[in-house]
């Protein structure tokens, strides 16, 4: 009798925990759908062809965000081109080559500490170092370098944890077949850790797209349509900076329109990263 009662209590406990987990998952998904739905509800009616394909003109009293869309893409591409080799290379060294455990522990502690620093601090340091000390002008280049410092810890830690999930038997088998250290890493370890690297890239791109505080000090807020080379050394506001500036001026409709474009851009980038990850796994 006591055994039956204990078994019933365990089943009730398991069912209760399962229901609680389902409830938490449902609330998380519902909150996400609510936020995205509200942004689309307020933003889509305010999206016009003129807003998306033109630039702001104070003479004509018109608002256009095409320069901000291009500047955001410039920042994403340039930052990822710089940070991916650095972050993945550092993770490979720490996981596969480093033998000094104390040095590895110090580097891991430093990367985790950098992850928790507020973005406004990165903006101030980026302005002092890249603009005042190195002599760069406010623009995409200074903003991208600042973003690289911000997202480098994310790339390093996610890649490192992904590399650690590859079984040691894979490494031992490749080495036993005569492969060198680098060939083993390149042909065995990296292909089996693509998921973690892609996840780190998605997190990094999400932070780049959503960053505004650091870019106000380093990239500035420019409303002129420039090509990529010109924007490197000229004030170039991203979409999030434009969202902040227009909302500060009371242009709520424009702000929701920009927020809608940001959501669509984030979804497209995540989809592209997922497809690239699947191609690499094959």
C-alpha positions as CSV (number, residue, x, y, z in Angstrom):
1,X,0.0,0.0,0.0
2,X,2.8,2.4,0.9
3,X,4.6,1.6,-2.3
4,X,1.5,2.3,-4.4
5,X,1.0,5.6,-2.6
6,X,4.6,6.6,-3.1
7,X,4.4,5.7,-6.8
8,X,1.2,7.8,-7.2
9,X,2.9,10.8,-5.5
10,X,5.9,10.5,-7.9
11,X,3.6,10.3,-10.9
12,X,1.7,13.4,-9.6
13,X,5.0,15.2,-9.0
14,X,6.2,14.3,-12.5
15,X,3.0,15.5,-14.1
16,X,3.1,18.7,-12.1
17,X,6.7,19.5,-13.2
18,X,5.9,18.6,-16.8
19,X,2.8,20.9,-16.8
20,X,5.0,23.7,-15.2
21,X,7.6,23.3,-18.0
22,X,4.9,23.4,-20.7
23,X,3.5,26.5,-19.1
24,X,6.9,28.2,-19.0
25,X,7.5,27.3,-22.6
26,X,4.1,28.5,-23.6
27,X,4.5,31.8,-21.8
28,X,7.9,32.4,-23.4
29,X,6.6,31.7,-26.9
30,X,3.5,33.8,-26.2
31,X,5.6,36.7,-25.0
32,X,7.8,36.5,-28.1
33,X,4.7,36.4,-30.4
34,X,3.1,39.3,-28.5
35,X,6.2,41.5,-28.9
36,X,6.7,40.7,-32.6
37,X,3.0,41.0,-33.3
38,X,2.6,44.4,-31.6
39,X,5.7,45.8,-33.4
40,X,4.3,44.5,-36.7
41,X,0.9,45.8,-35.9
42,X,2.2,49.3,-35.2
43,X,5.0,49.3,-37.7
44,X,3.7,47.8,-40.9
45,X,1.1,50.6,-41.5
46,X,3.9,53.2,-41.2
47,X,6.2,51.5,-43.7
48,X,6.2,53.4,-47.0
49,X,8.3,53.1,-50.1
50,X,9.6,56.6,-49.6
51,X,10.7,55.8,-46.0
52,X,12.6,52.7,-47.0
53,X,14.2,54.0,-50.3
54,X,15.1,57.6,-49.6
55,X,17.2,59.7,-47.2
56,X,16.2,62.3,-44.7
57,X,16.0,65.8,-46.1
58,X,15.4,68.8,-43.8
59,X,14.8,71.0,-46.8
60,X,12.0,68.9,-48.2
61,X,10.9,67.9,-44.7
62,X,11.0,64.2,-45.5
63,X,12.3,61.2,-43.5
64,X,14.1,58.3,-45.2
65,X,16.1,55.5,-43.6
66,X,17.9,53.9,-46.6
67,X,21.3,55.2,-45.3
68,X,20.6,53.7,-41.9
69,X,19.7,50.3,-43.5
70,X,22.9,50.3,-45.5
71,X,25.0,51.4,-42.6
72,X,23.6,48.5,-40.5
73,X,24.5,46.0,-43.2
74,X,28.0,47.6,-43.4
75,X,28.5,47.2,-39.7
76,X,27.3,43.6,-39.7
77,X,29.5,42.5,-42.6
78,X,32.7,44.4,-41.5
79,X,32.4,43.3,-37.9
80,X,31.8,39.7,-38.7
81,X,34.6,39.6,-41.2
82,X,37.0,40.8,-38.6
83,X,35.7,39.0,-35.5
84,X,35.2,35.5,-37.0
85,X,38.8,34.6,-37.7
86,X,39.9,36.2,-34.4
87,X,37.2,34.5,-32.3
88,X,37.3,31.0,-33.9
89,X,41.1,31.1,-34.0
90,X,41.3,32.0,-30.3
91,X,38.8,29.3,-29.4
92,X,40.8,26.7,-31.4
93,X,44.0,27.7,-29.7
94,X,42.5,27.6,-26.2
95,X,40.8,24.2,-26.8
96,X,43.2,22.3,-29.0
97,X,46.7,23.8,-28.6
98,X,47.1,25.6,-25.2
99,X,48.8,23.6,-22.5
100,X,49.1,26.2,-19.8
101,X,45.9,25.7,-17.8
102,X,46.4,28.9,-15.8
103,X,46.7,31.0,-18.9
104,X,43.6,29.4,-20.3
105,X,41.7,30.1,-17.1
106,X,42.8,33.7,-17.1
107,X,41.7,34.2,-20.7
108,X,38.4,32.6,-20.1
109,X,37.8,34.8,-17.0
110,X,38.7,37.8,-19.1
111,X,36.3,36.9,-21.9
112,X,33.4,36.2,-19.4
113,X,34.1,39.6,-17.7
114,X,34.0,41.4,-21.1
115,X,30.6,39.9,-21.8
116,X,29.1,41.6,-18.7
117,X,30.5,45.1,-19.3
118,X,27.8,47.6,-20.3
119,X,27.8,48.7,-24.0
120,X,28.1,52.4,-23.1
121,X,31.5,51.6,-21.6
122,X,32.6,50.0,-24.9
123,X,31.4,53.1,-26.7
124,X,33.5,55.4,-24.5
125,X,36.6,53.3,-24.7
126,X,36.1,52.9,-28.5
127,X,35.8,56.7,-28.8
128,X,38.9,57.3,-26.7
129,X,41.1,54.6,-28.3
130,X,40.0,54.3,-32.0
131,X,39.0,57.9,-32.6
132,X,41.2,60.0,-30.3
133,X,44.3,57.9,-30.0
134,X,44.4,56.2,-33.4
135,X,43.0,59.2,-35.3
136,X,40.1,57.4,-37.0
137,X,37.0,59.5,-37.9
138,X,33.6,58.8,-36.6
139,X,32.1,56.2,-38.9
140,X,31.5,52.5,-39.8
141,X,35.2,51.5,-39.3
142,X,35.4,52.9,-35.7
143,X,32.0,51.5,-34.9
144,X,32.8,48.1,-36.3
145,X,36.1,47.9,-34.4
146,X,34.3,48.7,-31.2
147,X,31.6,46.1,-32.0
148,X,34.4,43.5,-32.6
149,X,35.7,44.1,-29.0
150,X,32.1,43.7,-27.8
151,X,31.2,40.5,-29.6
152,X,34.6,38.8,-29.5
153,X,33.9,37.1,-26.1
154,X,30.6,35.7,-27.4
155,X,32.3,34.2,-30.4
156,X,35.2,32.8,-28.4
157,X,33.1,31.2,-25.6
158,X,30.4,29.7,-27.8
159,X,32.9,28.3,-30.2
160,X,35.0,26.9,-27.4
161,X,32.1,25.2,-25.8
162,X,31.1,23.7,-29.1
163,X,34.6,22.4,-29.7
164,X,34.6,20.7,-26.3
165,X,31.5,18.7,-27.3
166,X,33.4,16.9,-30.0
167,X,34.3,13.5,-28.6
168,X,38.0,12.8,-28.0
169,X,37.6,9.6,-29.9
170,X,37.2,11.6,-33.1
171,X,40.5,13.3,-32.6
172,X,42.3,10.1,-31.6
173,X,40.9,8.3,-34.7
174,X,42.1,11.1,-37.1
175,X,45.5,11.2,-35.5
176,X,45.8,7.4,-35.6
177,X,45.1,7.6,-39.4
178,X,48.1,9.8,-39.8
179,X,46.5,13.2,-39.9
180,X,48.4,16.2,-38.5
181,X,47.1,18.4,-35.7
182,X,45.8,21.1,-37.9
183,X,44.4,18.7,-40.5
184,X,42.5,16.9,-37.6
185,X,41.1,20.2,-36.4
186,X,40.1,21.4,-39.9
187,X,38.6,18.2,-41.2
188,X,37.2,16.6,-38.0
189,X,36.7,19.0,-35.1
190,X,35.4,22.1,-36.9
191,X,32.8,20.3,-39.1
192,X,31.3,18.7,-36.0
193,X,31.2,22.0,-34.1
194,X,29.5,24.1,-36.8
195,X,26.2,24.3,-34.8
196,X,27.9,26.1,-31.9
197,X,29.8,28.5,-34.2
198,X,26.6,29.4,-36.1
199,X,24.9,30.0,-32.8
200,X,27.7,32.3,-31.7
201,X,27.4,34.2,-35.0
202,X,23.6,34.6,-34.6
203,X,24.1,36.0,-31.1
204,X,26.8,38.3,-32.3
205,X,24.8,39.6,-35.2
206,X,21.8,40.1,-32.9
207,X,23.9,42.3,-30.7
208,X,25.4,44.2,-33.6
209,X,21.9,44.9,-35.0
210,X,20.5,45.9,-31.6
211,X,23.4,48.1,-30.4
212,X,22.9,51.8,-30.2
213,X,24.8,53.2,-27.1
214,X,28.3,52.2,-28.3
215,X,27.6,53.4,-31.9
216,X,26.5,56.8,-30.8
217,X,30.0,57.5,-29.7
218,X,31.9,55.7,-32.5
219,X,29.7,55.6,-35.7
220,X,27.7,58.8,-35.1
221,X,24.4,59.6,-36.6
222,X,24.6,60.5,-40.3
223,X,21.6,60.8,-42.6
224,X,23.6,61.1,-45.8
225,X,23.6,58.2,-48.3
226,X,27.2,57.1,-48.7
227,X,28.9,54.2,-50.3
228,X,30.8,51.6,-48.3
229,X,34.3,53.2,-48.6
230,X,33.0,56.7,-47.8
231,X,31.0,55.5,-44.8
232,X,34.1,54.0,-43.2
233,X,35.3,57.5,-42.3
234,X,32.1,59.5,-42.1
235,X,29.3,59.7,-39.6
236,X,26.9,56.8,-40.3
237,X,23.9,56.0,-38.1
238,X,22.6,52.5,-37.8
239,X,18.9,51.6,-37.7
240,X,19.0,51.3,-33.9
241,X,20.6,54.8,-33.6
242,X,18.0,56.1,-36.0
243,X,15.2,54.5,-33.9
244,X,16.5,56.2,-30.8
245,X,16.9,59.6,-32.5
246,X,13.6,59.7,-34.2
247,X,11.7,58.4,-31.1
248,X,13.5,61.0,-29.0
249,X,12.1,63.7,-31.4
250,X,8.6,62.3,-31.0
251,X,8.4,60.5,-34.4
252,X,6.8,57.4,-32.9
253,X,5.4,56.2,-36.2
254,X,8.8,56.2,-37.8
255,X,10.2,54.5,-34.7
256,X,7.8,51.6,-35.1
257,X,8.5,51.4,-38.8
258,X,12.3,51.1,-38.1
259,X,11.6,48.5,-35.4
260,X,9.7,46.4,-37.9
261,X,12.6,46.6,-40.4
262,X,14.9,45.6,-37.5
263,X,12.8,42.6,-36.7
264,X,12.6,41.5,-40.4
265,X,16.4,42.0,-40.8
266,X,17.1,39.9,-37.7
267,X,14.9,37.1,-38.8
268,X,16.4,37.1,-42.3
269,X,20.0,37.0,-40.9
270,X,19.1,34.2,-38.5
271,X,17.5,32.2,-41.4
272,X,20.6,32.8,-43.6
273,X,23.0,31.7,-40.8
274,X,20.9,28.6,-40.2
275,X,21.0,27.7,-43.9
276,X,24.8,28.3,-44.1
277,X,25.2,26.0,-41.0
278,X,23.2,23.2,-42.7
279,X,25.4,23.6,-45.8
280,X,28.6,23.4,-43.8
281,X,27.4,20.3,-42.0
282,X,26.9,18.5,-45.3
